Amino acid sequence: MPVKRSRSFRDISLSFKRHPITNDITTLKNEDAIKKSVINLIRTRIGERFFNDLLGTSVGDTLFELSTFDNDVLREEVISLLKNFEPRIDLTNVFVEGQDDTNSLFIQIEYDITGLPLPTQNIEFILQPSRV
């Protein structure tokens, strides 16, 4: 099987800050661009993006019902989302755990970047409802 190779990855920064020298919008490169993309995909609610009803997760909806949701179902949803909408990564592990005592959701994702000789990337973040 041939090895996938790629050039560097680049995305615009959603902060829309201006680069001090070029006056252009700042960009994110390689692992930073992919990390931001993965987090944005997971935080996107299903049906939130126009013309693509399949993109997103129900993570935002489960934040208010942590005692009734299934960790494995949400984990599979995150895996499916990333496999379908983030072709720049090869997932190695996804861990999802609801934390009832703090009313939050802990998500950990490990992946390799396709075509770049970088170590395995690890993203950990906690999602909390904006209203409690």
Residue frames as qw, qx, qy, qz and C-alpha x, y, z in Angstrom:
[[0.000, 0.890, 0.456, 0.000, 0.00, 0.00, 0.00],
 [0.421, 0.508, -0.044, 0.750, 1.51, 3.37, -0.97],
 [0.348, -0.430, -0.444, 0.705, 2.35, 5.85, 1.78],
 [0.098, 0.907, 0.376, 0.165, 0.23, 9.00, 1.80],
 [0.482, -0.136, -0.063, 0.863, 2.31, 12.12, 1.49],
 [0.058, 0.906, 0.404, 0.113, 1.27, 15.70, 1.73],
 [0.311, 0.486, -0.160, 0.800, 2.57, 19.18, 1.88],
 [0.080, -0.111, -0.583, 0.801, 1.92, 21.43, 4.83],
 [0.102, -0.675, -0.715, -0.153, -1.62, 22.28, 5.89],
 [0.121, -0.019, -0.151, 0.981, -2.86, 25.82, 6.34],
 [0.107, -0.712, -0.682, -0.127, -6.16, 27.31, 7.52],
 [0.005, 0.607, -0.046, 0.794, -7.21, 30.85, 8.28],
 [0.181, -0.134, -0.715, 0.662, -7.48, 31.81, 11.93],
 [0.171, -0.675, -0.658, -0.286, -11.08, 32.39, 12.95],
 [0.328, -0.637, -0.307, 0.626, -9.96, 35.20, 15.25],
 [0.420, 0.791, 0.296, 0.333, -9.47, 37.27, 12.06],
 [0.396, -0.795, 0.101, 0.448, -6.53, 39.08, 13.60],
 [0.530, 0.837, -0.136, 0.025, -4.30, 41.03, 11.27],
 [0.850, -0.027, -0.037, 0.525, -0.70, 39.97, 10.68],
 [0.266, -0.840, -0.043, 0.471, 1.47, 42.90, 11.87],
 [0.306, -0.404, 0.504, 0.700, 3.75, 42.91, 8.83],
 [0.132, 0.149, 0.779, 0.595, 1.62, 41.77, 5.89],
 [0.389, 0.119, 0.176, -0.897, -1.74, 43.16, 7.10],
 [0.562, -0.020, -0.696, -0.446, -3.27, 39.88, 5.97],
 [0.820, -0.411, 0.034, -0.398, -5.41, 37.56, 8.09],
 [0.223, -0.543, 0.802, -0.115, -3.23, 35.33, 10.28],
 [0.804, 0.136, -0.492, -0.305, -3.08, 31.65, 9.42],
 [0.728, -0.431, 0.508, -0.165, -2.74, 28.44, 11.38],
 [0.475, 0.540, -0.664, -0.203, -0.28, 25.87, 10.09],
 [0.446, 0.189, -0.874, 0.042, -0.01, 22.08, 10.20],
 [0.344, -0.265, -0.859, 0.270, -0.86, 20.62, 13.63],
 [0.069, 0.277, 0.396, -0.873, -2.40, 23.87, 14.92],
 [0.431, 0.123, -0.351, -0.822, -4.70, 24.12, 11.90],
 [0.524, -0.110, -0.814, -0.227, -5.82, 20.52, 12.23],
 [0.213, -0.232, -0.760, 0.569, -6.32, 20.76, 15.99],
 [0.239, 0.242, 0.184, -0.922, -8.57, 23.80, 15.58],
 [0.504, 0.071, -0.558, -0.655, -10.50, 22.07, 12.81],
 [0.416, -0.159, -0.892, 0.076, -11.10, 18.95, 14.93],
 [0.053, -0.301, -0.613, 0.728, -12.38, 21.02, 17.87],
 [0.342, 0.220, -0.093, -0.909, -14.63, 23.11, 15.59],
 [0.486, -0.026, -0.752, -0.445, -16.10, 19.98, 14.00],
 [0.332, -0.258, -0.861, 0.287, -16.94, 18.48, 17.39],
 [0.024, 0.350, 0.434, -0.830, -18.51, 21.70, 18.67],
 [0.322, 0.059, -0.412, -0.850, -20.66, 22.07, 15.55],
 [0.553, 0.167, 0.647, -0.497, -24.25, 20.98, 16.11],
 [0.331, 0.242, 0.842, 0.350, -25.97, 18.74, 13.57],
 [0.207, 0.763, 0.576, 0.210, -27.74, 20.92, 10.99],
 [0.252, -0.804, -0.089, 0.532, -25.88, 24.07, 12.02],
 [0.197, -0.398, 0.500, 0.743, -23.95, 24.42, 8.76],
 [0.614, 0.534, 0.053, -0.579, -25.89, 25.30, 5.66],
 [0.699, 0.500, -0.407, -0.310, -26.07, 22.76, 2.83],
 [0.476, 0.264, -0.823, 0.161, -24.58, 19.97, 4.96],
 [0.704, -0.480, -0.003, -0.523, -27.06, 18.45, 7.40],
 [0.937, -0.093, -0.314, 0.118, -24.74, 15.54, 8.23],
 [0.463, 0.403, -0.411, 0.674, -21.89, 17.64, 9.61],
 [0.314, -0.570, 0.296, -0.699, -21.78, 18.00, 13.39],
 [0.362, -0.071, -0.891, 0.265, -22.40, 16.13, 16.62],
 [0.495, -0.684, -0.400, -0.358, -24.98, 16.08, 19.38],
 [0.530, -0.032, -0.502, 0.683, -22.33, 17.00, 21.96],
 [0.085, -0.233, 0.136, -0.959, -23.96, 20.37, 22.66],
 [0.657, -0.341, -0.311, -0.596, -27.33, 18.73, 23.24],
 [0.791, -0.216, -0.556, 0.137, -25.97, 16.15, 25.69],
 [0.265, 0.287, -0.455, 0.800, -24.39, 18.76, 27.98],
 [0.444, -0.293, 0.199, -0.823, -27.78, 19.33, 29.61],
 [0.918, -0.124, -0.043, -0.374, -28.57, 15.60, 29.90],
 [0.199, 0.584, -0.777, 0.125, -25.31, 14.06, 31.12],
 [0.473, -0.202, 0.767, -0.383, -27.03, 11.53, 33.37],
 [0.790, 0.318, 0.406, -0.333, -29.04, 9.98, 30.50],
 [0.605, 0.683, -0.342, -0.225, -26.61, 9.81, 27.57],
 [0.967, -0.085, 0.170, 0.169, -24.38, 6.89, 26.59],
 [0.271, -0.745, 0.441, 0.420, -20.60, 7.57, 26.41],
 [0.522, -0.047, 0.754, 0.396, -20.12, 4.91, 23.72],
 [0.425, 0.725, 0.530, 0.113, -22.80, 6.35, 21.42],
 [0.043, 0.980, -0.057, -0.184, -21.26, 9.81, 21.59],
 [0.446, -0.531, 0.602, 0.395, -17.78, 8.34, 21.11],
 [0.545, 0.263, 0.720, 0.339, -18.91, 6.56, 17.92],
 [0.280, 0.902, 0.327, -0.019, -20.53, 9.78, 16.72],
 [0.157, -0.883, 0.314, 0.312, -17.24, 11.67, 17.15],
 [0.518, -0.238, 0.721, 0.394, -15.28, 8.91, 15.38],
 [0.498, 0.551, 0.635, 0.214, -17.71, 8.88, 12.45],
 [0.130, 0.973, 0.113, -0.151, -17.65, 12.67, 12.17],
 [0.247, -0.771, 0.466, 0.356, -13.85, 12.88, 12.11],
 [0.548, -0.028, 0.755, 0.359, -13.44, 9.99, 9.66],
 [0.426, 0.666, 0.585, 0.183, -15.93, 11.60, 7.26],
 [0.142, 0.967, 0.169, 0.125, -15.01, 15.28, 7.53],
 [0.216, -0.879, 0.409, 0.117, -11.34, 15.49, 8.52],
 [0.941, 0.320, -0.079, 0.078, -9.29, 13.55, 5.93],
 [0.287, 0.764, -0.469, 0.336, -5.99, 14.99, 7.20],
 [0.353, -0.509, 0.675, -0.401, -5.94, 12.70, 10.26],
 [0.656, -0.017, -0.747, -0.107, -5.82, 9.00, 11.11],
 [0.605, -0.597, 0.160, -0.502, -7.60, 8.45, 14.43],
 [0.415, 0.237, -0.842, 0.251, -5.88, 6.26, 17.00],
 [0.264, -0.354, -0.809, 0.387, -8.12, 6.80, 20.05],
 [0.260, -0.490, -0.143, -0.820, -11.22, 8.70, 21.15],
 [0.309, -0.285, -0.790, 0.445, -12.35, 8.90, 24.77],
 [0.283, -0.494, -0.181, -0.802, -15.58, 10.57, 25.92],
 [0.377, -0.308, -0.782, 0.388, -16.73, 10.81, 29.53],
 [0.274, -0.733, -0.257, -0.567, -19.59, 12.73, 31.08],
 [0.332, 0.019, -0.619, 0.711, -18.80, 14.27, 34.45],
 [0.313, -0.694, -0.601, -0.243, -22.04, 14.65, 36.39],
 [0.489, -0.605, -0.349, 0.523, -20.50, 16.42, 39.38],
 [0.205, -0.413, 0.131, 0.877, -19.23, 19.34, 37.26],
 [0.544, 0.679, 0.395, -0.294, -21.95, 19.10, 34.58],
 [0.175, 0.750, -0.472, -0.429, -19.31, 18.85, 31.87],
 [0.953, 0.283, 0.112, -0.013, -18.06, 16.52, 29.15],
 [0.344, -0.670, 0.567, 0.334, -14.40, 15.45, 28.89],
 [0.858, 0.509, 0.062, -0.043, -13.19, 14.54, 25.39],
 [0.377, -0.624, 0.582, 0.361, -9.74, 13.19, 24.49],
 [0.824, 0.556, 0.059, -0.091, -8.70, 12.52, 20.89],
 [0.458, -0.528, 0.579, 0.419, -5.44, 11.00, 19.67],
 [0.762, 0.614, 0.199, -0.050, -4.53, 11.00, 15.99],
 [0.568, -0.223, 0.416, 0.674, -1.70, 10.93, 13.50],
 [0.326, 0.740, -0.066, -0.585, -1.47, 13.59, 10.81],
 [0.851, 0.366, 0.359, 0.117, -1.61, 12.03, 7.36],
 [0.673, 0.633, 0.059, 0.379, 1.55, 12.50, 5.35],
 [0.040, 0.849, -0.332, 0.409, 3.58, 14.50, 7.86],
 [0.702, 0.040, -0.619, 0.350, 6.31, 12.97, 10.04],
 [0.247, -0.555, 0.305, -0.733, 4.96, 14.37, 13.30],
 [0.034, 0.016, -0.924, 0.382, 4.41, 12.54, 16.59],
 [0.206, -0.543, -0.799, -0.158, 0.91, 11.41, 17.56],
 [0.116, -0.374, 0.058, -0.918, -1.23, 14.43, 18.41],
 [0.277, -0.418, -0.816, 0.287, -3.36, 14.56, 21.54],
 [0.200, -0.421, -0.091, -0.880, -6.28, 16.93, 22.14],
 [0.288, -0.422, -0.794, 0.329, -8.02, 17.10, 25.50],
 [0.128, -0.260, 0.010, -0.957, -10.81, 19.52, 26.27],
 [0.011, 0.392, 0.816, -0.424, -13.76, 19.92, 28.58],
 [0.150, -0.391, -0.443, -0.793, -17.10, 21.17, 27.33],
 [0.024, -0.352, -0.693, 0.629, -19.49, 22.86, 29.71],
 [0.113, 0.740, 0.617, 0.241, -22.95, 24.27, 29.09],
 [0.194, 0.357, -0.033, 0.913, -23.07, 28.04, 28.77],
 [0.491, -0.432, 0.095, -0.750, -26.11, 28.08, 31.05],
 [0.276, 0.029, -0.925, 0.259, -26.52, 25.85, 34.07]]
